[in-house]
Amino acid sequence: FQSDLKRLCDVSRSLGANSDAWKRVVAISDLFIESVKSMIRIEYGKLDEMSQSAKENGVRDGKREAQKLQAFDSFCWFDDFLPAKDKFVANCSIGFAHSYADRVSYVRKEALESLRQIQDSTCESASAASNLKIILQEMREISHLAPVLKDVKGLTNIETGTKTRLQEHIIVLGQAVMNDINDLKSAFDENFQQGIIIAMDRLEHGLSEASALHGLDDDYDAELESVKSRIKSVCDVLIQDIRVLLESKGKYRKKADYLHTIEMFGKYVHVAPLLPLLDTCKSWARDGVALEAKNIEDCVFRTAEWDQIDKLLAQFQEATIIDKFTSDEASSRLRPLMELRKKKEAQVGNLLDDLIREQNFHGIKEFLVPFSLSEDQIKQQKFKEWCGKINSSLKITVEKINRDLGRPVSEEMCQHIIKQLNTLEQAKNQLSTQLTKLPNMLRPEREMCNLKFKINRKFHAIVQAFHTFHQMMDFKAMGIRCRNAVLLSRSMNAYLAPGHNCIIAKLLVKYDDAKNSIPVIIDKFVQSAFQENTMVYEIFCSLESASVNVNPELPTLKKVYETCQRDLTKKINDAFSHCNDLISQSNCYYKPIDMMTALDRQLRRGLKDHLLMEELSFDCQRVIVEWKNEQRKI
């Protein structure tokens, strides 16, 4: 268009110079130039309005405005077709550039001021951040004007410097906020109330600023979210610490301080959402009080440690200072606990009386020891009274054991002694330490040693008696001693010296050997032709006596006695048959008559009382008479 217009002007001037006839062409050319000039001036008016609006209200669409300015600036050549006094396009373009340059300068100053206000802790950062957000948006639009405003330096990265400084501030802000939250946690840990308030104020200001800066830029938002995330992590730990404290036992003054402090958190708009609600903290504190009350109640039911229980109750009384926050949970729990403790002490006193009376010392230690350790004089006196009753009861027990040890051994006697020994053993295990604290008290361990010695002495006396009766072949006495020794060994195994089982084993073998030797003695008696043998008679008398005795061990001897009766009766019948055979073979009556005479003498001495006479195949006296008559005939 520029070249066409130039050719048009050149042709019209050339023709107009030749003749007046061509003046008309010159007029048309001038009219066309005026028309173009008018069009440019119309566009100028629009751009002037646009530039003034940008100068006063800010650049709204930098790309569109840059295109329009570039389009207008592209007509600067039109000034070449105008007289010097009428040239205006280039000047207008420069004017537009100045207007935008003024706006750029203003925006830069506003950005610096907003940054200053944001960085100044004494200034309200919310409005400054809001203003800076608008400025940064405008700077992004202004950057599109760089091709037009070539004289304005740094226009392409106009927002970079501002963003860099802002990013540096956000990093510093993040560090400051983290320091504040850590200070807050430390103040909570140390229960430093003034420190908590100071840290809360600083943290509220920092989070308020962070909230105001949020949304300025995606990169800034990521950094701010990271800071908030770290703050939340610390706050989560702090919340857990607060919960642990409020739900724990004791520390009620510290809990009260915490709750009073948390009560003031409502005024902190930005910090409060990161910390527990007051109602939540009240619930934790109430749960802590209820749990401690339950633990004290369990302690009262579980133990009789009165000093410990009283100490717990005294500590629990402090819980009333947080009744304001727990709906009087502590006060409502304290009275029932005090009544329960008094009732339990009375029950324990009655129980101790019953246990001592019944000599049931198992577990008595856990009820008695707290009285011995108590600093309360009344409880100490009760302890001495109960120890006196225990001492009297144990003396009676020792007397009973000594009396029983003097009685004949029996199942009932052993069970009675074992029962008394178990009582004494319980007393030794449960009460030795307590009884030694008081003078003139029976020493269960010493009495146990004495009684063990007496039991072992009785055991060895029984064994020695067995050996004595064994020499005499007194089976009744042997059976009784053997049973007594076995009964003592089985019943009082824990109280006999090591090796008693070996002694019992040898004793039983010796007893069995003695019983097994009876058939041999009977054989010798028969083979001796029934000559004098008091041992056979004594053995049978002993066995007969044992067979009618009620002693539980002796029925076995009754069987031995019955077997020996049958054996001796059979052997006598066999001896008689042998005599008949001898007479038949030799017709000699001397030896058979002597044998029957000796047998008759033994029968008259009492041997017949131990034979099965109904099974005897002959009448001894009649046979003797018959054989003597036959002998005279020879």
C-alpha positions as CSV (number, residue, x, y, z in Angstrom):
1,F,0.0,0.0,0.0
2,Q,2.8,2.4,0.8
3,S,4.5,1.9,-2.6
4,D,1.2,2.2,-4.4
5,L,0.5,5.4,-2.6
6,K,3.9,6.7,-3.4
7,R,3.6,6.0,-7.1
8,L,0.1,7.6,-7.1
9,C,1.5,10.8,-5.6
10,D,4.5,10.8,-7.9
11,V,2.4,10.4,-11.0
12,S,-0.2,13.0,-9.9
13,R,2.6,15.6,-9.2
14,S,4.3,14.8,-12.5
15,L,1.1,15.2,-14.5
16,G,0.0,18.3,-12.6
17,A,3.2,19.9,-13.4
18,N,2.6,19.5,-17.2
19,S,-0.7,21.3,-17.5
20,D,-3.7,22.5,-15.6
21,A,-5.8,19.8,-17.1
22,W,-4.1,17.3,-14.8
23,K,-4.8,19.4,-11.6
24,R,-7.9,17.3,-11.2
25,V,-5.7,14.2,-10.7
26,V,-3.6,16.0,-8.1
27,A,-6.8,17.0,-6.2
28,I,-7.9,13.3,-6.2
29,S,-4.5,12.2,-4.9
30,D,-4.6,14.8,-2.1
31,L,-8.2,13.8,-1.2
32,F,-7.1,10.1,-0.9
33,I,-4.3,11.1,1.4
34,E,-6.7,13.1,3.5
35,S,-9.0,10.1,3.6
36,V,-6.1,7.8,4.8
37,K,-5.1,10.5,7.3
38,S,-8.6,10.6,8.7
39,M,-8.7,6.8,9.1
40,I,-5.4,6.8,11.0
41,R,-6.6,9.6,13.2
42,I,-9.7,7.6,14.1
43,E,-7.5,4.6,15.0
44,Y,-5.3,7.1,17.0
45,G,-8.3,8.1,19.0
46,K,-9.1,4.5,19.9
47,L,-5.5,3.8,20.8
48,D,-5.2,7.0,22.8
49,E,-8.2,5.9,24.8
50,M,-6.7,2.5,25.2
51,S,-3.3,3.8,26.3
52,Q,-4.8,6.2,28.8
53,S,-7.0,3.4,30.2
54,A,-3.9,1.2,30.5
55,K,-2.0,4.0,32.2
56,E,-4.7,4.7,34.7
57,N,-6.4,1.3,35.2
58,G,-3.7,-1.2,34.1
59,V,-3.0,-3.4,31.1
60,R,-5.8,-5.9,30.7
61,D,-4.9,-7.7,27.5
62,G,-1.2,-7.2,26.7
63,K,-1.2,-9.3,23.6
64,R,-4.2,-7.6,22.0
65,E,-2.9,-4.1,22.9
66,A,0.6,-4.9,21.6
67,Q,-0.9,-6.0,18.3
68,K,-2.9,-2.8,18.0
69,L,0.2,-0.6,18.9
70,Q,2.3,-2.5,16.4
71,A,-0.4,-2.1,13.7
72,F,-0.5,1.7,14.4
73,D,3.3,2.0,14.5
74,S,3.5,0.3,11.1
75,F,1.9,3.4,9.6
76,C,4.7,5.8,10.7
77,W,5.7,5.9,7.0
78,F,2.5,7.8,6.3
79,D,4.2,10.9,7.8
80,D,6.3,11.0,4.7
81,F,3.2,12.0,2.7
82,L,2.3,14.8,5.0
83,P,3.6,18.3,5.3
84,A,6.1,18.8,8.2
85,K,3.6,20.6,10.3
86,D,1.0,17.9,9.8
87,K,3.2,14.8,10.6
88,F,1.6,13.0,13.6
89,V,1.8,9.2,13.3
90,A,5.3,8.7,14.7
91,N,4.6,11.3,17.5
92,C,1.4,9.5,18.4
93,S,3.2,6.1,18.5
94,I,5.8,7.6,20.8
95,G,3.1,9.1,23.0
96,F,1.5,5.7,23.3
97,A,4.9,4.2,24.3
98,H,5.3,6.8,27.0
99,S,1.9,6.1,28.4
100,Y,2.7,2.4,28.7
101,A,6.1,3.1,30.0
102,D,4.6,5.3,32.7
103,R,2.3,2.4,33.5
104,V,5.2,0.0,33.7
105,S,7.1,2.3,36.0
106,Y,4.0,2.6,38.2
107,V,3.5,-1.2,38.3
108,R,7.1,-1.7,39.3
109,K,6.8,0.8,42.1
110,E,3.6,-0.8,43.3
111,A,5.2,-4.2,43.2
112,L,8.1,-3.0,45.3
113,E,5.7,-1.4,47.8
114,S,3.6,-4.5,48.1
115,L,6.7,-6.6,48.6
116,R,7.9,-4.2,51.3
117,Q,4.5,-4.4,53.1
118,I,4.5,-8.2,52.8
119,Q,8.0,-8.4,54.3
120,D,7.3,-5.9,57.0
121,S,5.8,-7.7,60.0
122,T,4.2,-4.5,61.2
123,C,2.0,-4.2,58.1
124,E,-1.1,-6.0,57.1
125,S,0.0,-8.5,54.5
126,A,-3.4,-9.6,53.3
127,S,-4.2,-6.4,51.3
128,A,-0.6,-6.2,50.1
129,A,-0.7,-9.8,48.9
130,S,-4.0,-9.2,47.2
131,N,-2.6,-6.1,45.5
132,L,0.6,-8.0,44.5
133,K,-1.5,-10.8,42.9
134,I,-3.2,-8.2,40.7
135,I,0.2,-6.6,39.9
136,L,1.7,-10.0,38.9
137,Q,-1.3,-10.7,36.6
138,E,-0.7,-7.3,35.0
139,M,3.0,-7.9,34.7
140,R,2.3,-11.0,32.7
141,E,0.2,-8.9,30.3
142,I,2.8,-6.1,30.1
143,S,5.4,-8.6,29.1
144,H,3.6,-9.0,25.8
145,L,4.3,-5.3,25.1
146,A,8.1,-5.8,24.9
147,P,8.2,-5.7,21.0
148,V,6.4,-2.3,21.1
149,L,8.1,-0.7,24.1
150,K,11.6,-1.4,23.0
151,D,13.0,1.5,25.0
152,V,11.7,0.0,28.3
153,K,14.4,-2.4,29.5
154,G,13.6,-5.8,31.1
155,L,10.0,-5.9,29.9
156,T,10.1,-9.5,28.8
157,N,10.9,-10.7,32.3
158,I,9.3,-7.9,34.2
159,E,7.7,-10.2,36.8
160,T,10.8,-12.4,37.3
161,G,12.5,-10.1,39.7
162,T,9.3,-9.6,41.7
163,K,8.7,-13.3,41.8
164,T,12.2,-14.1,42.8
165,R,12.1,-11.7,45.7
166,L,8.6,-13.0,46.6
167,Q,9.9,-16.6,46.5
168,E,12.8,-15.7,48.8
169,H,10.3,-14.2,51.2
170,I,8.1,-17.3,51.1
171,I,11.1,-19.5,51.9
172,V,12.0,-17.2,54.9
173,L,8.3,-17.2,55.9
174,G,8.2,-21.0,55.8
175,Q,11.3,-21.2,58.0
176,A,9.8,-18.7,60.4
177,V,6.5,-20.5,60.6
178,M,8.3,-23.8,61.2
179,N,10.3,-22.2,64.0
180,D,7.1,-20.8,65.5
181,I,5.3,-24.2,65.5
182,N,8.3,-25.8,67.0
183,D,8.4,-23.1,69.7
184,L,4.7,-23.7,70.3
185,K,5.4,-27.4,70.8
186,S,8.3,-26.7,73.1
187,A,6.2,-24.3,75.1
188,F,3.5,-27.0,75.5
189,D,6.1,-29.6,76.5
190,E,7.5,-27.2,79.1
191,N,4.0,-25.9,80.1
192,F,5.3,-22.4,79.5
193,Q,2.0,-20.5,79.2
194,Q,3.4,-17.1,78.1
195,G,5.6,-18.9,75.6
196,I,2.5,-20.6,74.2
197,I,0.7,-17.3,73.7
198,I,3.7,-15.7,72.1
199,A,4.2,-18.6,69.7
200,M,0.5,-18.7,68.9
201,D,0.5,-15.0,68.0
202,R,3.5,-15.3,65.8
203,L,2.2,-18.5,64.2
204,E,-1.2,-16.9,63.6
205,H,0.5,-14.0,61.8
206,G,2.6,-16.3,59.7
207,L,-0.2,-18.6,58.7
208,S,-2.4,-15.5,57.9
209,E,0.4,-14.2,55.6
210,A,0.8,-17.7,54.0
211,S,-2.9,-17.9,53.4
212,A,-2.9,-14.4,51.8
213,L,0.0,-15.4,49.5
214,H,-1.6,-18.6,48.5
215,G,-2.8,-18.4,44.9
216,L,-0.2,-15.9,43.6
217,D,1.6,-18.5,41.6
218,D,1.5,-22.3,41.3
219,D,5.2,-22.5,42.3
220,Y,4.5,-20.5,45.4
221,D,1.5,-22.5,46.2
222,A,3.5,-25.7,46.1
223,E,6.0,-24.2,48.5
224,L,3.3,-22.9,50.8
225,E,1.5,-26.3,50.7
226,S,4.8,-28.0,51.7
227,V,5.1,-25.6,54.6
228,K,1.5,-26.3,55.7
229,S,2.1,-30.0,55.4
230,R,5.1,-29.8,57.7
231,I,3.2,-27.6,60.1
232,K,0.4,-30.2,60.1
233,S,2.8,-33.0,60.9
234,V,4.2,-31.1,63.9
235,C,0.6,-30.2,64.9
236,D,-0.4,-33.9,64.7
237,V,2.4,-34.8,67.0
238,L,1.4,-32.0,69.3
239,I,-2.2,-33.1,69.3
240,Q,-1.1,-36.7,70.1
241,D,1.1,-35.3,73.0
242,I,-1.8,-33.3,74.3
243,R,-4.1,-36.3,74.1
244,V,-1.5,-38.6,75.9
245,L,-1.2,-36.0,78.6
246,L,-4.9,-35.5,79.1
247,E,-5.7,-39.2,79.1
248,S,-2.8,-40.1,81.4
249,K,-3.0,-40.2,85.2
250,G,-1.9,-37.4,87.5
251,K,-0.4,-34.1,86.3
252,Y,-3.7,-32.3,86.9
253,R,-2.2,-28.9,87.3
254,K,-0.5,-29.2,84.0
255,K,-3.7,-30.5,82.4
256,A,-5.6,-27.5,83.8
257,D,-3.0,-25.1,82.3
258,Y,-3.3,-26.9,79.0
259,L,-7.1,-26.7,79.0
260,H,-7.2,-23.1,80.0
261,T,-4.7,-22.3,77.2
262,I,-6.7,-24.3,74.6
263,E,-9.8,-22.5,75.7
264,M,-8.3,-19.3,74.3
265,F,-7.4,-20.8,70.9
266,G,-10.8,-19.9,69.4
267,K,-9.6,-16.4,68.5
268,Y,-6.8,-17.8,66.3
269,V,-8.5,-18.2,62.9
270,H,-5.6,-19.9,61.1
271,V,-4.0,-21.9,64.0
272,A,-7.1,-23.2,65.7
273,P,-8.1,-25.6,62.9
274,L,-4.6,-27.3,63.2
275,L,-5.1,-27.9,67.0
276,P,-7.7,-30.0,68.9
277,L,-11.0,-28.5,69.7
278,L,-11.7,-27.7,73.3
279,D,-14.6,-30.1,73.4
280,T,-12.3,-32.9,72.1
281,C,-9.7,-32.0,74.8
282,K,-12.5,-32.0,77.4
283,S,-13.5,-35.5,76.3
284,W,-9.8,-36.7,76.5
285,A,-9.5,-35.2,80.0
286,R,-12.7,-36.8,81.1
287,D,-11.6,-40.2,79.8
288,G,-8.3,-39.8,81.7
289,V,-10.1,-39.0,84.9
290,A,-12.5,-42.0,84.4
291,L,-9.6,-44.3,83.6
292,E,-7.6,-43.3,86.7
293,A,-10.7,-43.7,88.9
294,K,-11.2,-47.2,87.4
295,N,-7.5,-48.1,88.1
296,I,-7.9,-46.9,91.7
297,E,-11.1,-49.0,92.0
298,D,-9.3,-52.0,90.6
299,C,-6.4,-51.4,93.0
300,V,-8.8,-51.4,95.9
301,F,-10.3,-54.6,94.8
302,R,-7.0,-56.2,93.8
303,T,-4.7,-55.3,96.7
304,A,-4.7,-54.3,100.3
305,E,-1.8,-51.8,100.0
306,W,-3.5,-49.2,102.0
307,D,-0.7,-46.6,102.0
308,Q,-0.5,-46.9,98.2
309,I,-4.3,-46.7,97.8
310,D,-4.4,-43.6,100.1
311,K,-1.6,-42.0,98.0
312,L,-3.5,-42.7,94.8
313,L,-6.7,-41.2,96.3
314,A,-4.8,-38.1,97.5
315,Q,-3.4,-37.7,94.0
316,F,-6.8,-38.2,92.5
317,Q,-8.2,-35.4,94.7
318,E,-6.1,-33.0,92.5
319,A,-8.3,-34.0,89.6
320,T,-11.0,-31.8,90.9
321,I,-9.2,-28.7,89.6
322,I,-10.2,-29.7,86.1
323,D,-13.9,-30.4,87.0
324,K,-14.8,-27.3,85.1
325,F,-13.7,-29.0,81.9
326,T,-14.8,-32.6,82.8
327,S,-18.4,-32.0,84.0
328,D,-17.3,-32.7,87.6
329,E,-16.1,-36.2,86.7
330,A,-13.4,-36.2,89.5
331,S,-15.8,-35.0,92.2
332,S,-18.5,-37.5,91.2
333,R,-15.9,-40.4,91.3
334,L,-14.0,-39.4,94.4
335,R,-16.6,-40.0,97.1
336,P,-17.6,-43.6,96.0
337,L,-13.9,-44.5,95.9
338,M,-13.3,-43.2,99.4
339,E,-16.3,-45.2,100.6
340,L,-15.1,-48.3,98.7
341,R,-11.7,-48.0,100.3
342,K,-13.2,-47.9,103.9
343,K,-15.4,-50.8,103.1
344,K,-12.5,-52.9,101.7
345,E,-10.3,-52.3,104.8
346,A,-13.1,-53.5,107.0
347,Q,-13.6,-56.6,104.8
348,V,-9.8,-57.3,104.9
349,G,-9.8,-57.1,108.7
350,N,-12.7,-59.6,108.9
351,L,-11.0,-61.8,106.3
352,L,-7.7,-61.8,108.2
353,D,-9.6,-62.9,111.4
354,D,-11.2,-65.7,109.5
355,L,-8.0,-66.9,107.8
356,I,-6.1,-66.9,111.1
357,R,-9.0,-68.8,112.8
358,E,-9.1,-71.3,110.0
359,Q,-5.3,-71.5,109.8
360,N,-5.6,-70.8,106.1
361,F,-2.3,-68.8,105.6
362,H,-2.2,-69.2,101.8
363,G,-2.2,-65.7,100.3
364,I,-2.5,-64.0,103.8
365,K,0.8,-62.2,103.1
366,E,-0.7,-59.8,100.6
367,F,-3.3,-58.7,103.1
368,L,-1.0,-58.6,106.2
369,V,2.2,-57.0,104.7
370,P,0.5,-53.6,103.9
371,F,-0.3,-53.2,107.6
372,S,3.3,-54.0,108.6
373,L,4.6,-51.4,106.1
374,S,2.1,-48.8,106.8
375,E,3.2,-45.6,108.6
376,D,-0.2,-45.4,110.3
377,Q,0.1,-46.4,114.0
378,I,-3.4,-47.9,114.1
379,K,-2.5,-50.2,111.2
380,Q,0.8,-51.1,112.9
381,Q,-1.1,-52.0,116.1
382,K,-3.6,-54.2,114.1
383,F,-0.6,-55.9,112.5
384,K,0.9,-56.8,115.9
385,E,-2.5,-58.1,117.1
386,W,-2.9,-60.4,114.1
387,C,0.7,-61.6,114.5
388,G,0.0,-62.5,118.1
389,K,-3.1,-64.5,117.0
390,I,-1.0,-66.2,114.3
391,N,1.7,-67.0,116.9
392,S,-0.8,-68.7,119.3
393,S,-2.4,-70.6,116.4
394,L,1.0,-71.9,115.2
395,K,2.1,-73.0,118.7
396,I,-1.1,-75.1,118.9
397,T,-0.3,-76.6,115.5
398,V,3.3,-77.6,116.6
399,E,1.9,-79.2,119.8
400,K,-0.6,-81.2,117.7
401,I,2.2,-82.4,115.4
402,N,4.4,-83.5,118.4
403,R,1.4,-85.2,119.9
404,D,0.6,-87.1,116.7
405,L,4.3,-88.2,116.3
406,G,3.9,-90.0,119.6
407,R,0.9,-91.9,118.4
408,P,1.1,-95.3,116.5
409,V,1.5,-94.7,112.7
410,S,-1.7,-94.8,110.8
411,E,-3.2,-93.4,107.6
412,E,-5.3,-91.0,109.7
413,M,-2.3,-90.0,111.8
414,C,-0.1,-89.3,108.7
415,Q,-2.8,-87.3,107.0
416,H,-3.3,-85.2,110.2
417,I,0.4,-84.5,110.5
418,I,0.7,-83.6,106.8
419,K,-2.2,-81.2,107.2
420,Q,-0.6,-79.5,110.1
421,L,2.8,-79.5,108.4
422,N,1.2,-77.8,105.3
423,T,-0.2,-75.2,107.6
424,L,3.2,-74.6,109.1
425,E,4.7,-74.6,105.6
426,Q,2.3,-71.9,104.5
427,A,3.1,-69.9,107.6
428,K,6.8,-70.2,106.8
429,N,6.4,-69.1,103.2
430,Q,3.9,-66.3,103.9
431,L,4.8,-65.0,107.4
432,S,8.4,-65.7,108.3
433,T,9.6,-62.2,107.5
434,Q,6.7,-60.6,109.3
435,L,7.0,-62.8,112.5
436,T,10.7,-62.1,112.8
437,K,10.0,-58.4,113.1
438,L,8.3,-58.9,116.4
439,P,9.9,-60.4,119.6
440,N,8.9,-63.7,121.2
441,M,7.3,-65.0,118.1
442,L,7.4,-68.6,116.9
443,R,9.8,-69.1,114.0
444,P,8.1,-71.4,111.5
445,E,11.3,-72.3,109.7
446,R,13.0,-73.4,112.9
447,E,10.0,-75.4,114.0
448,M,9.9,-77.1,110.6
449,C,13.6,-78.1,111.0
450,N,12.8,-79.6,114.5
451,L,9.8,-81.5,113.2
452,K,11.7,-82.8,110.2
453,F,14.3,-84.2,112.6
454,K,11.6,-85.9,114.7
455,I,9.9,-87.4,111.6
456,N,13.2,-88.8,110.4
457,R,14.0,-90.1,113.9
458,K,10.6,-91.9,114.0
459,F,11.2,-93.3,110.6
460,H,14.6,-94.8,111.5
461,A,13.2,-96.1,114.8
462,I,10.5,-98.0,112.8
463,V,13.1,-99.4,110.4
464,Q,15.3,-100.5,113.3
465,A,12.4,-102.2,115.0
466,F,11.7,-104.0,111.7
467,H,15.2,-105.5,111.7
468,T,14.8,-106.6,115.3
469,F,11.6,-108.4,114.6
470,H,13.1,-109.9,111.5
471,Q,15.7,-111.6,113.6
472,M,12.9,-113.0,115.7
473,M,10.9,-113.9,112.6
474,D,7.9,-112.1,114.1
475,F,5.9,-111.6,110.9
476,K,3.1,-109.7,112.5
477,A,5.5,-107.1,114.0
478,M,7.5,-107.0,110.8
479,G,4.4,-106.4,108.7
480,I,3.2,-103.6,111.0
481,R,6.7,-101.9,110.9
482,C,7.0,-102.4,107.2
483,R,3.7,-100.8,106.6
484,N,4.4,-97.9,109.0
485,A,7.7,-97.2,107.2
486,V,6.1,-97.3,103.8
487,L,3.3,-95.1,105.0
488,L,5.7,-92.5,106.5
489,S,7.9,-92.6,103.3
490,R,4.9,-92.1,101.0
491,S,3.1,-89.5,103.1
492,M,6.1,-87.5,104.3
493,N,8.5,-87.8,101.4
494,A,9.2,-84.1,101.4
495,Y,10.3,-84.2,105.1
496,L,12.4,-87.3,105.1
497,A,16.2,-87.3,104.5
498,P,17.5,-88.3,101.0
499,G,17.9,-92.0,100.7
500,H,14.8,-93.1,102.6
501,N,13.4,-94.5,99.4
502,C,16.4,-96.8,99.1
503,I,15.9,-97.9,102.7
504,I,12.3,-98.7,102.0
505,A,13.2,-100.7,98.9
506,K,15.7,-102.8,100.9
507,L,13.3,-103.2,103.8
508,L,10.6,-104.5,101.4
509,V,13.1,-107.0,99.8
510,K,14.1,-108.2,103.2
511,Y,10.4,-108.6,104.2
512,D,9.6,-110.6,101.1
513,D,12.7,-112.8,101.6
514,A,11.5,-113.5,105.1
515,K,8.1,-114.6,103.8
516,N,9.7,-116.6,101.0
517,S,11.9,-118.4,103.6
518,I,8.9,-120.0,105.4
519,P,8.5,-123.0,103.0
520,V,12.2,-123.7,103.4
521,I,11.9,-123.7,107.2
522,I,8.8,-126.0,106.9
523,D,10.8,-128.4,104.7
524,K,13.6,-128.6,107.2
525,F,11.1,-129.2,110.0
526,V,9.6,-132.1,108.2
527,Q,12.9,-133.5,107.0
528,S,14.2,-133.4,110.7
529,A,11.4,-135.9,111.5
530,F,9.5,-133.2,113.4
531,Q,12.2,-132.7,116.0
532,E,12.1,-129.8,118.4
533,N,11.9,-126.5,116.4
534,T,10.4,-123.6,118.2
535,M,10.9,-121.3,115.2
536,V,8.2,-123.1,113.2
537,Y,5.8,-122.8,116.1
538,E,6.6,-119.1,116.6
539,I,6.3,-118.4,112.9
540,F,2.9,-120.0,112.7
541,C,1.8,-118.2,115.9
542,S,2.9,-114.9,114.4
543,L,1.2,-115.5,111.1
544,E,-2.0,-116.6,112.9
545,S,-2.0,-113.5,115.0
546,A,-1.5,-111.3,111.9
547,S,-4.3,-113.1,110.1
548,V,-6.9,-111.9,112.6
549,N,-5.5,-108.4,113.0
550,V,-7.3,-105.4,111.6
551,N,-4.1,-103.8,110.4
552,P,-4.5,-103.0,106.6
553,E,-1.1,-104.5,105.8
554,L,-1.6,-107.9,107.5
555,P,-4.2,-109.5,105.2
556,T,-1.3,-110.4,103.0
557,L,0.2,-112.4,105.9
558,K,-3.1,-114.1,106.3
559,K,-2.7,-115.5,102.7
560,V,0.8,-116.6,103.6
561,Y,-0.5,-118.3,106.8
562,E,-3.2,-120.1,104.9
563,T,-0.6,-121.2,102.3
564,C,1.7,-122.4,104.9
565,Q,-1.1,-124.4,106.6
566,R,-1.8,-126.2,103.4
567,D,1.8,-126.8,102.8
568,L,2.6,-128.2,106.2
569,T,-0.5,-130.4,106.2
570,K,0.4,-131.8,102.8
571,K,4.0,-132.4,103.9
572,I,2.8,-134.3,107.1
573,N,0.5,-136.4,104.9
574,D,3.5,-137.1,102.6
575,A,5.7,-138.0,105.6
576,F,3.0,-140.5,106.8
577,S,2.8,-142.1,103.4
578,H,6.6,-142.4,103.5
579,C,6.4,-144.2,106.9
580,N,3.9,-146.6,105.5
581,D,6.1,-147.3,102.5
582,L,9.1,-147.9,104.8
583,I,7.1,-150.4,106.9
584,S,5.9,-152.2,103.9
585,Q,9.4,-152.5,102.5
586,S,11.3,-153.4,105.6
587,N,8.6,-154.4,108.1
588,C,10.5,-152.1,110.5
589,Y,8.5,-149.8,112.8
590,Y,11.2,-148.1,114.8
591,K,11.8,-145.0,112.6
592,P,8.1,-144.5,111.7
593,I,7.1,-144.8,115.4
594,D,9.8,-142.2,116.4
595,M,8.7,-139.8,113.6
596,M,5.0,-140.1,114.6
597,T,5.9,-139.7,118.3
598,A,7.8,-136.5,117.6
599,L,4.9,-135.2,115.4
600,D,2.4,-136.1,118.2
601,R,4.5,-134.1,120.6
602,Q,4.5,-131.0,118.3
603,L,0.8,-131.4,117.8
604,R,0.1,-131.5,121.5
605,R,2.3,-128.4,121.9
606,G,-0.1,-126.5,119.7
607,L,1.0,-127.3,116.1
608,K,-2.4,-128.9,115.5
609,D,-3.9,-125.4,115.8
610,H,-2.1,-124.4,112.7
611,L,-2.9,-127.4,110.5
612,L,-5.9,-128.2,108.4
613,M,-6.9,-131.1,110.6
614,E,-9.8,-132.0,108.4
615,E,-7.4,-132.6,105.6
616,L,-4.9,-134.7,107.7
617,S,-5.1,-138.3,106.4
618,F,-4.5,-140.0,109.7
619,D,-4.9,-139.9,113.5
620,C,-1.4,-139.6,114.8
621,Q,-2.0,-141.2,118.3
622,R,-4.1,-144.1,116.9
623,V,-1.4,-144.8,114.3
624,I,1.3,-144.8,117.0
625,V,-0.7,-147.4,119.1
626,E,-1.3,-149.6,116.0
627,W,2.3,-149.5,115.0
628,K,3.6,-150.3,118.5
629,N,1.2,-153.3,118.6
630,E,2.5,-154.6,115.3
631,Q,6.0,-154.1,116.4
632,R,5.4,-156.4,119.5
633,K,4.1,-159.1,117.3
634,I,7.4,-159.3,115.5
